[in-house]
């Protein structure tokens, strides 16, 4: 039986955001102040109904509440700017979701975990560095260094690919200044396409997409990629962080994620898997990733035992 799930809303900068509260099925990890809770959102242009519920329900089965939300402008959340991937606004939404989760009945406000994947794997690091009350971070196949991402694009697709995306971004920005409808591009597409992510296997995302997901984003997001550098925040963390790296990741450079773990120092636990970027949302590698997350959280959220830190797991270990 699936854990109980309720639809709730919370406000982020005056806009109503949609979320699920997946309540823990037991009080196995409850403390004097309540149960722990994981706050989670998707990566670049993703929605909560696209591959996140399997993680949330696994947390709930283990005694951890989950708070799964859509960013402003995506899925069932409000917002006038639709399909606009803004690093600044998405991080603001994480802060607002964090505040809302702390108000949930039965939840311990001092045992809140930030969970993210891909783009949001970087957001979780930044938001936790800014809010030192966060208890732990799970960063799954994270995009933590936009400059490294751009170098990887050039290496695999050539500088022309980067220039074309920048051109579309500038076109979208110009249309916004002129008050015209946005210039949209696909989020995922086959190799050689105009999509934001066109690596082999990117189209596999479509098979797991929920009904609210749209395969389009405002092209101006391409202009932000190089400025998105959560790795520069990692040294400021003051809580345990699990960094889960796909050694074959062709979207989020694995070396950048490893560097973020090194920057986090004693707080970091690094685990590596022989997978590509999109292999962690379903199937055996999803189950392996969530099992490792639960192992990490059983220590990080235990009010008695000190968390284990500084561990590294080799690919497939």
RABEL-V322598 format. One line per field, one symbol per residue. ss: DSSP state (H for helix, E for strand, C for the rest). phi: phi as a letter, one per 30 degrees, with the letter a starting at -180 (. if undefined). psi: psi as a letter, one per 20 degrees, with the letter a starting at -180 (. if undefined). A space follows every 10 residues. Layout:
ss = ???
phi = ???
psi = ???
This chain:
ss = CCCCEEEEEE EECCEEEEEE EECCCCCCCC ECCEEEEEEE ECCCCCCCCC CCHHHHHHHH HCCCEEEEEC CCCCCCCCCC CCCCCCHHHH HHHHHHHHHH HHCCCCEEEE EEEEEEECHH HHHHHHHHHH CCCCCEEEEE CCCCCHHHHH HHHHHHHCHH HHHHHHHHHH HHHHHHHCCC CCCEECCECC CCCCCCECCC CHHHHHHHCC CCCCCCEEHH HHHCHHHCCH HHHHHHCCCE EEEEEECCCC CCCHHHHHHH HHHHHHHEEE EEECCCCCCC CCHHHHHHHH HHHHHHHHHH CCCCCCCCCC CEECCCC
phi = .dddbbdbbb cbhicdccbc ccdedacecd ceckddbccb bddeidbddb jcdddedddd dcjcdbbcbc deibhcddkd dchcdceddd dddddddddd ddcddicddc bccccabhed ddeddddddd cddddabcbc hdccaddddd dddddcbjdd dddddddddd ddddddddic edccbddbad eiddeebbde jddddedcdd dcdbdabddd eddcedcdbe edcedddbbd bcccccdcdc cceddddddd ddddiddcbc bbbdbcecdc caiddddddd dddddddddd cddcddddbi dbcdeid
psi = pqqppqprqr poljppqqqp ooqqirkhjq ahjaqrqppq rrbojrrhjm jhhhgghhgh hjjpqqoprp qpjqcjqaph oqkonogghh hghggghghg hiippipoij lppppqqdgi hgghgghhhh njiphrppop lqoiohghgg hhgghhiqhh gghgghghgh ggghhghjkr qqoqqqgqrr piriqhokqp ihihhhhjqr hippmqqpii hhiighiomh hiihiiqkrq pooopohjpj gophhghhhg ghhiciiqpp pqqmrrhjij irahhghggh ghghgghhgh ipigqqqqrj qpprpj.
